[in-house]
Protein backbone atom coordinates (compact mmCIF):
# COMPACT_ATOMS: atom_id res chain seq x y z
CA UNK A 1 0.00 0.00 0.00
CA UNK A 2 2.88 2.35 0.71
CA UNK A 3 3.95 2.08 -2.94
CA UNK A 4 0.48 3.20 -4.02
CA UNK A 5 0.53 6.09 -1.54
CA UNK A 6 3.98 7.11 -2.80
CA UNK A 7 2.80 7.05 -6.41
CA UNK A 8 -0.20 9.22 -5.58
CA UNK A 9 2.04 11.65 -3.70
CA UNK A 10 4.39 11.76 -6.70
CA UNK A 11 1.38 12.93 -8.75
CA UNK A 12 0.97 15.89 -6.42
CA UNK A 13 -1.39 14.65 -3.72
CA UNK A 14 -0.66 15.26 -0.06
CA UNK A 15 -0.26 12.21 2.13
CA UNK A 16 -3.76 12.66 3.56
CA UNK A 17 -5.25 13.06 0.09
CA UNK A 18 -3.45 9.90 -1.03
CA UNK A 19 -4.85 7.91 1.90
CA UNK A 20 -8.31 9.33 1.20
CA UNK A 21 -8.01 8.34 -2.47
CA UNK A 22 -7.06 4.78 -1.51
CA UNK A 23 -10.06 4.62 0.83
CA UNK A 24 -12.34 5.72 -2.03
CA UNK A 25 -10.83 3.05 -4.30
CA UNK A 26 -11.29 0.39 -1.62
CA UNK A 27 -14.93 1.34 -1.05
CA UNK A 28 -15.63 1.53 -4.78
CA UNK A 29 -14.12 -1.90 -5.46
CA UNK A 30 -16.02 -3.48 -2.55
CA UNK A 31 -19.31 -1.98 -3.77
CA UNK A 32 -18.79 -3.01 -7.40
CA UNK A 33 -17.64 -6.52 -6.52
CA UNK A 34 -19.59 -7.41 -3.37
CA UNK A 35 -18.66 -11.08 -3.64
CA UNK A 36 -15.04 -10.01 -3.11
CA UNK A 37 -15.73 -7.29 -0.54
CA UNK A 38 -14.29 -9.30 2.34
CA UNK A 39 -11.09 -10.07 0.44
CA UNK A 40 -10.76 -6.46 -0.72
CA UNK A 41 -11.15 -5.14 2.80
CA UNK A 42 -8.65 -7.66 4.17
CA UNK A 43 -6.13 -6.78 1.47
CA UNK A 44 -6.35 -3.04 2.06
CA UNK A 45 -6.47 -3.42 5.85
CA UNK A 46 -3.40 -5.66 5.81
CA UNK A 47 -1.32 -2.98 4.13
CA UNK A 48 -2.81 0.09 5.76
CA UNK A 49 -0.93 1.92 8.50
CA UNK A 50 -1.77 0.75 12.00
CA UNK A 51 -2.53 3.01 14.94
CA UNK A 52 0.42 1.54 16.83
CA UNK A 53 2.75 2.46 13.93
CA UNK A 54 2.62 6.06 15.17
CA UNK A 55 5.55 6.74 17.47
CA UNK A 56 3.69 9.53 19.27
CA UNK A 57 0.75 8.60 21.51
Chimera marker file (.cmm) of the C-alpha trace (Angstrom):
<marker_set name="trace">
<marker id="1" x="0.000" y="0.000" z="0.000" r="1" g="1" b="0" radius="0.5"/>
<marker id="2" x="2.883" y="2.351" z="0.707" r="1" g="1" b="0" radius="0.5"/>
<marker id="3" x="3.953" y="2.076" z="-2.942" r="1" g="1" b="0" radius="0.5"/>
<marker id="4" x="0.478" y="3.196" z="-4.024" r="1" g="1" b="0" radius="0.5"/>
<marker id="5" x="0.532" y="6.085" z="-1.536" r="1" g="1" b="0" radius="0.5"/>
<marker id="6" x="3.980" y="7.110" z="-2.796" r="1" g="1" b="0" radius="0.5"/>
<marker id="7" x="2.801" y="7.051" z="-6.408" r="1" g="1" b="0" radius="0.5"/>
<marker id="8" x="-0.199" y="9.216" z="-5.576" r="1" g="1" b="0" radius="0.5"/>
<marker id="9" x="2.037" y="11.647" z="-3.697" r="1" g="1" b="0" radius="0.5"/>
<marker id="10" x="4.385" y="11.764" z="-6.702" r="1" g="1" b="0" radius="0.5"/>
<marker id="11" x="1.384" y="12.926" z="-8.750" r="1" g="1" b="0" radius="0.5"/>
<marker id="12" x="0.967" y="15.895" z="-6.418" r="1" g="1" b="0" radius="0.5"/>
<marker id="13" x="-1.391" y="14.654" z="-3.716" r="1" g="1" b="0" radius="0.5"/>
<marker id="14" x="-0.662" y="15.264" z="-0.060" r="1" g="1" b="0" radius="0.5"/>
<marker id="15" x="-0.259" y="12.214" z="2.135" r="1" g="1" b="0" radius="0.5"/>
<marker id="16" x="-3.765" y="12.657" z="3.559" r="1" g="1" b="0" radius="0.5"/>
<marker id="17" x="-5.246" y="13.062" z="0.087" r="1" g="1" b="0" radius="0.5"/>
<marker id="18" x="-3.451" y="9.902" z="-1.029" r="1" g="1" b="0" radius="0.5"/>
<marker id="19" x="-4.851" y="7.913" z="1.902" r="1" g="1" b="0" radius="0.5"/>
<marker id="20" x="-8.313" y="9.331" z="1.201" r="1" g="1" b="0" radius="0.5"/>
<marker id="21" x="-8.012" y="8.337" z="-2.466" r="1" g="1" b="0" radius="0.5"/>
<marker id="22" x="-7.064" y="4.782" z="-1.514" r="1" g="1" b="0" radius="0.5"/>
<marker id="23" x="-10.056" y="4.615" z="0.826" r="1" g="1" b="0" radius="0.5"/>
<marker id="24" x="-12.345" y="5.716" z="-2.030" r="1" g="1" b="0" radius="0.5"/>
<marker id="25" x="-10.834" y="3.055" z="-4.295" r="1" g="1" b="0" radius="0.5"/>
<marker id="26" x="-11.290" y="0.389" z="-1.621" r="1" g="1" b="0" radius="0.5"/>
<marker id="27" x="-14.931" y="1.340" z="-1.047" r="1" g="1" b="0" radius="0.5"/>
<marker id="28" x="-15.630" y="1.526" z="-4.784" r="1" g="1" b="0" radius="0.5"/>
<marker id="29" x="-14.120" y="-1.900" z="-5.460" r="1" g="1" b="0" radius="0.5"/>
<marker id="30" x="-16.019" y="-3.484" z="-2.553" r="1" g="1" b="0" radius="0.5"/>
<marker id="31" x="-19.313" y="-1.978" z="-3.766" r="1" g="1" b="0" radius="0.5"/>
<marker id="32" x="-18.786" y="-3.005" z="-7.402" r="1" g="1" b="0" radius="0.5"/>
<marker id="33" x="-17.638" y="-6.523" z="-6.518" r="1" g="1" b="0" radius="0.5"/>
<marker id="34" x="-19.587" y="-7.407" z="-3.369" r="1" g="1" b="0" radius="0.5"/>
<marker id="35" x="-18.658" y="-11.078" z="-3.635" r="1" g="1" b="0" radius="0.5"/>
<marker id="36" x="-15.039" y="-10.012" z="-3.113" r="1" g="1" b="0" radius="0.5"/>
<marker id="37" x="-15.728" y="-7.285" z="-0.540" r="1" g="1" b="0" radius="0.5"/>
<marker id="38" x="-14.293" y="-9.304" z="2.339" r="1" g="1" b="0" radius="0.5"/>
<marker id="39" x="-11.093" y="-10.065" z="0.442" r="1" g="1" b="0" radius="0.5"/>
<marker id="40" x="-10.762" y="-6.462" z="-0.723" r="1" g="1" b="0" radius="0.5"/>
<marker id="41" x="-11.154" y="-5.138" z="2.801" r="1" g="1" b="0" radius="0.5"/>
<marker id="42" x="-8.647" y="-7.659" z="4.173" r="1" g="1" b="0" radius="0.5"/>
<marker id="43" x="-6.134" y="-6.778" z="1.474" r="1" g="1" b="0" radius="0.5"/>
<marker id="44" x="-6.351" y="-3.039" z="2.064" r="1" g="1" b="0" radius="0.5"/>
<marker id="45" x="-6.472" y="-3.420" z="5.847" r="1" g="1" b="0" radius="0.5"/>
<marker id="46" x="-3.403" y="-5.664" z="5.808" r="1" g="1" b="0" radius="0.5"/>
<marker id="47" x="-1.325" y="-2.985" z="4.125" r="1" g="1" b="0" radius="0.5"/>
<marker id="48" x="-2.812" y="0.089" z="5.760" r="1" g="1" b="0" radius="0.5"/>
<marker id="49" x="-0.931" y="1.918" z="8.496" r="1" g="1" b="0" radius="0.5"/>
<marker id="50" x="-1.773" y="0.753" z="11.996" r="1" g="1" b="0" radius="0.5"/>
<marker id="51" x="-2.530" y="3.013" z="14.940" r="1" g="1" b="0" radius="0.5"/>
<marker id="52" x="0.422" y="1.540" z="16.832" r="1" g="1" b="0" radius="0.5"/>
<marker id="53" x="2.746" y="2.457" z="13.932" r="1" g="1" b="0" radius="0.5"/>
<marker id="54" x="2.617" y="6.060" z="15.168" r="1" g="1" b="0" radius="0.5"/>
<marker id="55" x="5.545" y="6.743" z="17.472" r="1" g="1" b="0" radius="0.5"/>
<marker id="56" x="3.688" y="9.531" z="19.271" r="1" g="1" b="0" radius="0.5"/>
<marker id="57" x="0.749" y="8.598" z="21.511" r="1" g="1" b="0" radius="0.5"/>
<link id1="1" id2="2" r="1" g="1" b="0" radius="0.2"/>
<link id1="2" id2="3" r="1" g="1" b="0" radius="0.2"/>
<link id1="3" id2="4" r="1" g="1" b="0" radius="0.2"/>
<link id1="4" id2="5" r="1" g="1" b="0" radius="0.2"/>
<link id1="5" id2="6" r="1" g="1" b="0" radius="0.2"/>
<link id1="6" id2="7" r="1" g="1" b="0" radius="0.2"/>
<link id1="7" id2="8" r="1" g="1" b="0" radius="0.2"/>
<link id1="8" id2="9" r="1" g="1" b="0" radius="0.2"/>
<link id1="9" id2="10" r="1" g="1" b="0" radius="0.2"/>
<link id1="10" id2="11" r="1" g="1" b="0" radius="0.2"/>
<link id1="11" id2="12" r="1" g="1" b="0" radius="0.2"/>
<link id1="12" id2="13" r="1" g="1" b="0" radius="0.2"/>
<link id1="13" id2="14" r="1" g="1" b="0" radius="0.2"/>
<link id1="14" id2="15" r="1" g="1" b="0" radius="0.2"/>
<link id1="15" id2="16" r="1" g="1" b="0" radius="0.2"/>
<link id1="16" id2="17" r="1" g="1" b="0" radius="0.2"/>
<link id1="17" id2="18" r="1" g="1" b="0" radius="0.2"/>
<link id1="18" id2="19" r="1" g="1" b="0" radius="0.2"/>
<link id1="19" id2="20" r="1" g="1" b="0" radius="0.2"/>
<link id1="20" id2="21" r="1" g="1" b="0" radius="0.2"/>
<link id1="21" id2="22" r="1" g="1" b="0" radius="0.2"/>
<link id1="22" id2="23" r="1" g="1" b="0" radius="0.2"/>
<link id1="23" id2="24" r="1" g="1" b="0" radius="0.2"/>
<link id1="24" id2="25" r="1" g="1" b="0" radius="0.2"/>
<link id1="25" id2="26" r="1" g="1" b="0" radius="0.2"/>
<link id1="26" id2="27" r="1" g="1" b="0" radius="0.2"/>
<link id1="27" id2="28" r="1" g="1" b="0" radius="0.2"/>
<link id1="28" id2="29" r="1" g="1" b="0" radius="0.2"/>
<link id1="29" id2="30" r="1" g="1" b="0" radius="0.2"/>
<link id1="30" id2="31" r="1" g="1" b="0" radius="0.2"/>
<link id1="31" id2="32" r="1" g="1" b="0" radius="0.2"/>
<link id1="32" id2="33" r="1" g="1" b="0" radius="0.2"/>
<link id1="33" id2="34" r="1" g="1" b="0" radius="0.2"/>
<link id1="34" id2="35" r="1" g="1" b="0" radius="0.2"/>
<link id1="35" id2="36" r="1" g="1" b="0" radius="0.2"/>
<link id1="36" id2="37" r="1" g="1" b="0" radius="0.2"/>
<link id1="37" id2="38" r="1" g="1" b="0" radius="0.2"/>
<link id1="38" id2="39" r="1" g="1" b="0" radius="0.2"/>
<link id1="39" id2="40" r="1" g="1" b="0" radius="0.2"/>
<link id1="40" id2="41" r="1" g="1" b="0" radius="0.2"/>
<link id1="41" id2="42" r="1" g="1" b="0" radius="0.2"/>
<link id1="42" id2="43" r="1" g="1" b="0" radius="0.2"/>
<link id1="43" id2="44" r="1" g="1" b="0" radius="0.2"/>
<link id1="44" id2="45" r="1" g="1" b="0" radius="0.2"/>
<link id1="45" id2="46" r="1" g="1" b="0" radius="0.2"/>
<link id1="46" id2="47" r="1" g="1" b="0" radius="0.2"/>
<link id1="47" id2="48" r="1" g="1" b="0" radius="0.2"/>
<link id1="48" id2="49" r="1" g="1" b="0" radius="0.2"/>
<link id1="49" id2="50" r="1" g="1" b="0" radius="0.2"/>
<link id1="50" id2="51" r="1" g="1" b="0" radius="0.2"/>
<link id1="51" id2="52" r="1" g="1" b="0" radius="0.2"/>
<link id1="52" id2="53" r="1" g="1" b="0" radius="0.2"/>
<link id1="53" id2="54" r="1" g="1" b="0" radius="0.2"/>
<link id1="54" id2="55" r="1" g="1" b="0" radius="0.2"/>
<link id1="55" id2="56" r="1" g="1" b="0" radius="0.2"/>
<link id1="56" id2="57" r="1" g="1" b="0" radius="0.2"/>
</marker_set>
